Each structure stands twice: as C-alpha cells, then as structure tokens.
Amino acid sequence: MNKIMLGMLIGLSLAAPLQAEGLHIYQDPIPLGSYVTDYDDMLDKAVARHHWRFEREGDKRFARLSYKTYEINVELVKSDKGIAVTLLDARREGCTKKCDVDMRKVTGWLVKLRRAIAYDLTLAVRDDALRRMVR
C-alpha cells in the first residue's frame, strides 16, 4: 500500500508542472520576422476576424471582446520574442444569473485570438515567399 501511495505522489508531483504549463498556452509569444511592415494593420485584421476590437493607446496595443455578458480586455505585448497575448481582465457585465466568469471560455477565446494573429503572420510569410519567387 505504501508503494502505491509513493508512486501516486511521485506521479502527481511530475504531472503538476505539466498541467500548470498548459493553463496559459495563449501567452506564448508569436515569433515575428521581417515579413510584416505594419503590425497595427495586421493586428487589426487578425483580431477583427473573431469580433475583437483592436485599440492602440500610445505604445500599447489592446484587444477587447464584448460577447453576450462577457467583457474581456487583453494587451498585445510586442517584444524581441514576438507578440504575446496578456489577459488584463475578464468580467461579466449586466448578467442576471450565474455571473461567475467561466475561465475555460475565456481561455478558449484567447487561444482563438492568438491563433488568428499567428494565421495572419503565416499569410505574411507566404506572401513574402511568393514575392521572392517572382523576382
């Protein structure tokens, strides 16, 4: 019995870091190259695909989603590693029952947002490759 408990404890201790890593997959930076000249235009098109609004305030870029009773605000952080999606807040405005924020839904929407940005960057890489072939 002690061997079984020890094995379970070791297994759980090894699985815990893996589970923590998978919780915020949308935060992995999307690598940027020299393929996009106007990042704001690319981000505006990418976030609009899934009904997000793109806003720029000074040097900061934000995406906001209003869906049903959910209000989600994220910052699109540009660094040397790329563009990362950082959740600022998620809340439910004007709901009448069960007003808790379902973080599984929020995480799903953030993953879709990251995927949309990565897709537009992939299109920019493809277009750049096609331009180089034509020359």
Rosetta blueprint (number, residue, H / E / L):
1 M L
2 N H
3 K H
4 I H
5 M H
6 L H
7 G H
8 M H
9 L H
10 I H
11 G H
12 L H
13 S H
14 L H
15 A H
16 A H
17 P H
18 L H
19 Q H
20 A H
21 E H
22 G H
23 L L
24 H L
25 I H
26 Y H
27 Q H
28 D L
29 P L
30 I E
31 P L
32 L L
33 G L
34 S L
35 Y L
36 V L
37 T L
38 D L
39 Y H
40 D H
41 D H
42 M H
43 L H
44 D H
45 K H
46 A H
47 V H
48 A H
49 R L
50 H L
51 H L
52 W L
53 R E
54 F E
55 E E
56 R E
57 E E
58 G L
59 D L
60 K E
61 R E
62 F E
63 A E
64 R E
65 L E
66 S E
67 Y E
68 K L
69 T L
70 Y E
71 E E
72 I E
73 N E
74 V E
75 E E
76 L E
77 V E
78 K E
79 S L
80 D L
81 K L
82 G L
83 I E
84 A E
85 V E
86 T E
87 L E
88 L E
89 D E
90 A E
91 R E
92 R E
93 E L
94 G L
95 C L
96 T L
97 K L
98 K L
99 C L
100 D L
101 V L
102 D L
103 M H
104 R H
105 K H
106 V H
107 T H
108 G H
109 W H
110 L H
111 V H
112 K H
113 L H
114 R H
115 R H
116 A H
117 I H
118 A H
119 Y H
120 D H
121 L H
122 T H
123 L H
124 A H
125 V H
126 R H
127 D H
128 D H
129 A H
130 L H
131 R H
132 R H
133 M H
134 V H
135 R L
